[in-house]
Amino acid sequence: MAVKKTQPERKEKTQAKTPERTSKNKFLKVKLVRSLVGRPQKQRDVVKGLGLRKLQSEVIRKDCPEIWGMIRKVQHLVRVEVVGEK
């Protein structure tokens, strides 16, 4: 008796729903709240790329996926607030 090989059913890929974060008139206020002492160099570079220098320093950045990706890498070091206008 021959056995038919069947391919497993594939689930359709759905686009991940991104939150309504990105908008032309939204900005993010990013504040460095934890020290970089003892952190890996990659995390230090990300914080520098965000424009943060000293503890408690704040910068305002455009609300875009690239900035959110950087924030996610150092989310334990920064605090983020969404603001409407610059």
Residue pairs with C-beta under 8 A, 6 or more apart in sequence:
18 65
21 63
21 68
21 82
22 63
22 64
22 65
23 63
25 84
25 85
26 63
26 82
26 83
26 84
27 60
27 61
27 62
27 63
27 82
27 83
27 84
27 85
27 86
28 60
28 61
28 62
28 63
28 67
28 71
28 80
28 81
28 82
28 83
29 58
29 59
29 60
29 80
29 81
29 82
29 83
30 50
30 52
30 58
30 59
30 60
30 61
30 67
30 71
30 78
30 79
30 80
31 52
31 56
31 57
31 58
31 78
31 79
31 80
31 81
32 47
32 52
32 53
32 54
32 55
32 56
32 57
32 58
32 77
32 78
33 55
33 56
33 77
33 78
33 79
34 55
34 76
34 77
34 78
35 55
36 43
36 44
36 47
36 77
39 77
42 73
43 73
43 74
43 77
46 70
46 73
46 74
47 74
47 77
47 78
49 70
50 59
50 61
50 67
50 70
50 71
50 74
50 78
51 59
51 61
52 58
52 59
52 78
60 83
60 86
61 67
63 82
71 78
71 80
